[in-house]
Amino acid sequence: MPVEVEIDQTLALSERRSHFQSQQSTVASRRQQAVCVRRAYKHYGTKKMRHIVLEGLNMTVSKGAIYGLLGASGCGKTTLLSCIVGRRKLNSGDIWVLGGKPGSKGSGVPGPRIGYMPQELSLYVEFTIRETFLYFGWVNGMTTEEIDEKIHFLLKFLQLPSANRFVKTLSGGQQRRVSLAAALVHSPELLILDEPTVGVDPVLRQNIWEYLIDLSKTKKTTIIITTHYIDETRQANMIGLMRGGKFLAEQPPEDLLAAHMCDTLEDVFLKLSKLQNQGKRRRSSYMLEVMGPPTPEEGPSAFDTTSEISGEYGDNISLSSKDVNPVTSTEPDLPPEEGGKWGLMDYLKFLSIHRMKAVIWKDFLWMWRNVPAPSGTDNPVLPDYWP
């Protein structure tokens, strides 16, 4: 082969390869995102009756963006958020949060870099509103003076009653707003809010959205928010439409509306859900033609691909007695980063004076409040023991 031809072929091959990223650069780019989820698979239950919650899910959240995560109850949103903050682990797949894996050494996740408002109420109802803010602020390294400044703003902004009111005396909506305030109090890099506007007055709901938009623009805070009010997420930078443990779409809201020629995001969601159902029915018919009807031992759900279909948005998660076998992750619950396993000194560094103070104070206060009081009296509000 002439030398000139060989050189031309080499240059052409290099040109084609230049469009591809190496694996190392791909991993590096994932860690530059606020949240990056790849091939996430999560199930509960036994092998014979496996309850699939997440199935091959991919998700990308850019830093400083507001990401609206939409889906019906039971589609896997809360499980996905729990995996992102490190409360649960995937059966297989990868998650990067703020450059590292949740629970890895030095990641700060879970920890002060994240503010998490779960769907369920996770407050100490024996505490007052101020005591609740003190605890969450101290745990995340704030001083009492910094917390008090934030308390004044949050009480007014979220229309909460006196800071000396006990959480257990508040209405359900007020308790949820206290939970939202606890996630906001330490100004984290990443906010994960699971349905923060449920039952909130429409004016306050819009004020919350305006505040979140301001945080993302001025402080570059990344926000992941789930909500039942679908069209309010038009204010988000990116939307993920989730159904049956998978994403139907992940695009900016205006792009979704234009691509599917719909006036509302609810119409887009309904259209994509119907298309998903049609695809499942076609696959089910194909399986019947190729494999024939299931045997009595296999049961009717042996290759039932329509199990997610329901009347509205498919709020049932696929439940199959015969399912694919994904590659099971060999990583521990909280995988260490490249730096190695956690040692004693790593745990001692994690137990800072702020966290120790907060935990000791919280436990003492809880015990004091749960000591039986004489009939007709209330347990007093204790003073702050650490200024």
C-alpha positions in Angstrom: 0.0 0.0 0.0 1.4 3.4 -0.9 2.6 5.5 2.0 0.3 8.4 1.0 -2.8 6.2 1.0 -1.9 4.8 4.4 -1.4 8.3 5.9 -4.8 9.4 4.4 -6.5 6.4 6.0 -4.9 7.0 9.4 -5.9 10.7 9.3 -9.5 9.7 8.3 -9.6 7.2 11.2 -8.3 9.8 13.6 -10.9 12.3 12.4 -13.7 9.8 13.0 -12.4 8.9 16.5 -12.1 12.5 17.4 -15.9 12.7 17.8 -15.9 10.2 20.6 -14.9 10.8 24.2 -12.6 8.4 26.0 -14.1 6.5 29.0 -12.0 8.5 31.4 -13.3 11.8 30.0 -16.9 10.6 30.1 -16.6 9.7 33.8 -15.0 13.1 34.4 -17.9 14.9 32.7 -20.4 12.9 34.8 -18.7 14.1 37.9 -19.0 17.7 36.8 -22.8 17.5 36.8 -24.7 18.1 40.1 -26.4 14.7 39.8 -25.7 11.9 37.3 -27.6 8.6 37.4 -26.7 5.8 34.9 -28.4 2.5 34.3 -30.1 2.6 37.8 -31.9 -0.6 38.8 -33.7 -1.1 42.1 -36.0 -3.8 43.2 -37.6 -5.1 46.4 -39.0 -8.5 47.3 -37.8 -12.0 46.5 -36.5 -13.4 43.2 -39.8 -15.1 42.5 -41.9 -12.1 43.2 -39.7 -9.1 42.4 -41.1 -5.6 42.7 -39.2 -3.4 40.2 -39.0 0.2 41.2 -36.2 1.6 39.0 -35.3 -0.1 35.7 -32.4 1.1 33.6 -33.0 4.8 34.5 -30.7 7.6 33.4 -30.8 11.1 34.8 -28.7 14.2 34.4 -29.0 17.3 36.5 -26.8 20.3 35.6 -25.3 22.4 38.4 -27.3 25.5 39.2 -30.4 24.1 37.4 -34.0 23.5 38.7 -35.0 20.0 37.8 -38.7 19.0 37.9 -39.2 15.3 38.5 -42.8 14.4 37.6 -44.6 11.1 38.0 -47.6 9.5 39.6 -47.6 8.0 43.1 -45.7 4.8 43.1 -43.6 5.4 40.0 -40.3 5.4 41.9 -39.6 9.1 42.4 -39.1 8.8 46.2 -36.9 5.7 45.9 -34.8 7.5 43.3 -34.3 10.6 45.6 -33.5 8.3 48.5 -30.7 6.7 46.5 -29.4 10.1 45.4 -29.0 11.3 49.0 -27.5 7.9 50.1 -30.4 6.6 52.2 -30.8 3.6 49.9 -28.5 1.8 47.5 -29.1 0.6 43.9 -29.0 -3.1 43.1 -27.0 -2.1 40.0 -26.0 1.1 38.2 -24.1 4.3 39.2 -24.9 7.6 40.9 -22.6 10.6 41.1 -23.7 13.5 43.3 -21.7 16.7 43.4 -18.6 14.9 42.0 -18.6 11.8 44.1 -20.7 8.8 45.0 -23.1 9.1 47.9 -21.4 8.0 51.1 -17.9 8.0 49.7 -15.1 9.6 51.7 -15.0 13.3 51.3 -18.2 13.6 49.2 -20.2 15.4 51.9 -23.2 13.4 50.7 -25.2 12.7 52.8 -24.2 15.7 54.8 -24.1 19.5 54.8 -23.8 19.8 51.0 -27.4 18.6 50.6 -30.7 19.8 51.9 -33.3 17.1 51.8 -37.1 17.4 52.4 -38.5 13.9 52.3 -42.1 13.1 51.4 -42.8 11.8 54.9 -42.6 14.0 58.0 -39.1 13.5 59.5 -39.3 16.0 62.4 -39.1 15.6 66.2 -42.6 16.7 67.1 -41.6 17.2 70.8 -39.4 20.1 69.7 -40.4 23.7 69.1 -39.9 25.3 65.6 -36.8 27.1 66.9 -35.3 24.0 68.5 -35.9 22.1 65.2 -33.9 24.8 63.3 -31.2 24.8 65.9 -30.7 21.1 65.6 -30.6 21.0 61.8 -28.4 24.1 61.7 -25.9 22.8 64.2 -25.7 19.4 62.5 -24.7 21.2 59.3 -22.0 23.4 61.0 -23.9 26.7 61.6 -23.5 28.9 64.6 -26.5 29.8 66.8 -26.3 33.4 65.6 -26.4 32.3 61.9 -29.4 30.1 62.7 -31.3 32.9 64.5 -30.9 35.2 61.5 -32.2 32.5 59.2 -35.1 31.7 61.6 -36.5 35.2 61.3 -36.5 35.1 57.5 -37.9 31.5 57.2 -40.8 32.2 59.7 -41.9 35.2 57.7 -41.3 33.7 54.2 -43.1 30.4 54.9 -45.9 32.0 57.0 -45.1 30.0 60.1 -46.4 30.7 63.6 -44.2 31.7 66.6 -40.8 30.0 66.8 -41.8 28.7 70.3 -44.7 26.6 69.0 -44.2 22.9 69.4 -44.2 21.0 66.1 -46.9 18.6 67.3 -49.3 21.5 67.7 -49.0 22.6 64.1 -51.3 21.6 61.3 -50.1 19.1 58.6 -49.4 21.9 56.2 -47.4 23.9 58.7 -45.4 20.8 59.7 -44.4 20.3 56.0 -43.3 23.9 55.8 -41.1 23.5 58.8 -39.6 20.4 57.1 -39.0 22.6 54.0 -37.4 25.3 56.2 -35.1 22.6 57.8 -33.8 21.8 54.3 -33.2 25.4 53.5 -31.7 26.6 56.8 -28.0 25.8 56.0 -28.0 27.0 52.4 -26.8 23.8 50.8 -25.4 23.3 47.3 -28.1 20.8 46.3 -31.7 20.9 47.4 -33.9 17.8 47.0 -37.5 18.6 47.7 -40.1 15.9 47.6 -43.5 17.6 47.1 -42.8 20.7 49.1 -45.9 22.6 47.8 -48.6 20.0 48.6 -51.5 21.7 50.4 -49.8 25.2 50.2 -51.7 28.3 49.4 -51.4 29.3 45.7 -49.8 32.6 46.5 -47.2 31.0 48.9 -46.6 28.3 46.3 -45.7 30.9 43.7 -43.5 32.7 46.3 -41.6 29.4 47.0 -41.0 28.9 43.3 -39.7 32.5 42.9 -37.4 32.0 45.9 -36.1 28.7 44.4 -35.5 30.4 41.0 -33.6 33.2 42.8 -31.4 30.6 44.6 -30.5 28.9 41.4 -29.6 32.1 39.6 -27.8 34.1 42.4 -26.2 31.2 44.4 -26.1 28.6 41.7 -28.0 26.2 44.0 -29.1 23.0 42.2 -32.7 22.0 43.0 -34.5 18.8 42.3 -38.2 19.1 43.0 -41.2 16.7 42.7 -44.7 18.0 42.6 -48.3 16.9 41.9 -48.9 20.3 40.2 -47.5 19.3 36.8 -47.8 22.7 35.0 -46.0 24.6 37.8 -42.8 22.9 36.7 -42.8 25.0 33.5 -40.7 27.3 35.7 -38.0 24.6 35.9 -35.0 24.4 33.6 -35.3 20.7 32.9 -38.1 18.1 33.4 -38.0 14.4 33.8 -41.3 12.6 33.2 -41.2 9.3 35.1 -43.5 6.3 34.8 -43.1 2.7 35.9 -39.4 3.2 37.0 -38.3 4.7 33.7 -38.1 8.1 32.1 -40.5 8.8 29.3 -38.7 12.1 28.5 -36.0 14.4 30.0 -36.1 17.8 28.3 -36.7 21.5 29.0 -40.4 22.2 29.4 -40.7 24.4 26.3 -39.0 21.8 24.2 -41.4 19.1 25.5 -44.4 21.2 24.6 -43.1 22.1 21.1 -41.9 18.5 20.3 -45.3 17.0 21.2 -47.4 19.9 20.0 -49.3 20.2 23.3 -50.5 23.2 25.3 -49.8 21.8 28.8 -47.2 19.5 30.3 -50.1 17.3 31.6 -51.1 16.7 27.9 -47.5 15.8 27.1 -47.4 13.3 30.0 -50.7 11.7 28.9 -49.6 11.4 25.3 -46.2 9.8 26.2 -48.0 7.4 28.7 -50.3 6.3 25.9 -47.4 5.7 23.6 -45.6 3.7 26.3 -48.7 1.5 26.7 -49.0 0.9 23.0 -45.3 -0.2 22.9 -45.9 -2.6 25.7 -48.9 -4.1 24.0 -47.0 -4.6 20.8 -44.1 -6.3 22.7 -46.7 -8.5 24.5 -48.3 -9.6 21.2 -44.9 -10.3 19.7 -43.9 -12.5 22.7 -47.2 -14.5 22.3 -46.5 -15.1 18.6 -42.9 -16.2 19.2 -43.2 -18.2 22.4 -46.8 -19.2 22.5 -49.1 -18.9 25.6 -47.4 -19.3 29.0 -47.6 -22.7 30.7 -49.7 -23.1 33.9 -46.4 -23.3 35.9 -45.3 -19.9 34.6 -48.6 -18.2 35.1 -50.2 -15.5 33.1 -47.5 -12.9 34.0 -44.6 -14.9 32.7 -44.0 -12.2 30.0 -46.6 -9.7 30.9 -45.4 -6.3 29.7 -48.7 -4.5 30.3 -48.6 -4.7 34.0 -47.8 -1.0 34.3 -50.9 0.0 32.4 -53.6 1.7 34.5 -56.4 4.1 34.1 -54.5 7.4 34.3 -50.7 7.6 34.3 -49.7 4.1 35.1 -49.2 4.4 38.8 -48.6 0.7 39.2 -45.0 -0.5 39.1 -44.3 -3.6 37.1 -44.6 -6.7 39.2 -43.5 -9.9 37.5 -42.6 -13.4 38.7 -40.3 -13.9 35.8 -38.0 -10.9 35.3 -34.7 -10.1 33.7 -31.6 -10.6 35.8 -29.6 -7.4 35.9 -25.9 -7.4 36.8 -25.9 -7.1 40.6 -23.6 -4.5 42.0 -20.7 -5.7 44.1 -20.3 -2.4 45.8 -21.0 -2.0 49.5 -23.9 0.1 50.7 -21.7 3.2 50.9 -18.9 2.7 48.4 -15.6 4.5 49.2 -14.1 6.8 46.6 -10.8 6.1 45.0 -9.1 7.2 48.2 -9.8 3.9 49.9 -11.9 2.6 52.8 -12.9 4.6 55.8 -10.7 4.3 58.8 -11.2 5.3 62.4 -9.7 8.8 61.9 -12.1 9.4 59.0 -15.1 8.7 61.2 -13.6 11.0 63.9 -13.2 13.8 61.4 -16.8 13.3 60.3 -17.9 13.6 64.0 -17.3 17.3 64.2 -17.9 19.3 67.4 -21.0 20.8 65.7 -22.6 17.4 65.0 -21.7 16.1 68.5 -23.2 19.1 70.2 -26.4 18.8 68.1 -26.8 15.1 68.7 -26.2 15.3 72.5 -28.5 18.3 72.8 -31.2 16.6 70.8 -31.1 13.4 72.8 -31.1 15.2 76.1 -34.0 17.4 75.0 -36.0 14.5 73.7 -35.5 12.6 77.0 -36.5 15.6 79.0 -39.7 16.1 77.0 -40.7 12.5 77.3 -40.3 12.3 81.1 -43.9 12.0 82.5 -45.0 15.4 83.8 -47.2 15.9 86.8 -50.9 16.0 86.0 -52.1 19.4 84.6 -48.6 20.7 83.8 -46.5 20.8 80.6 -42.8 20.1 80.2 -41.0 23.5 80.0 -39.1 24.8 77.0 -35.5 24.4 78.0 -33.0 27.2 77.5 -30.2 26.8 74.9 -27.2 25.1 76.6 -24.7 26.0 74.0 -24.8 29.6 72.7 
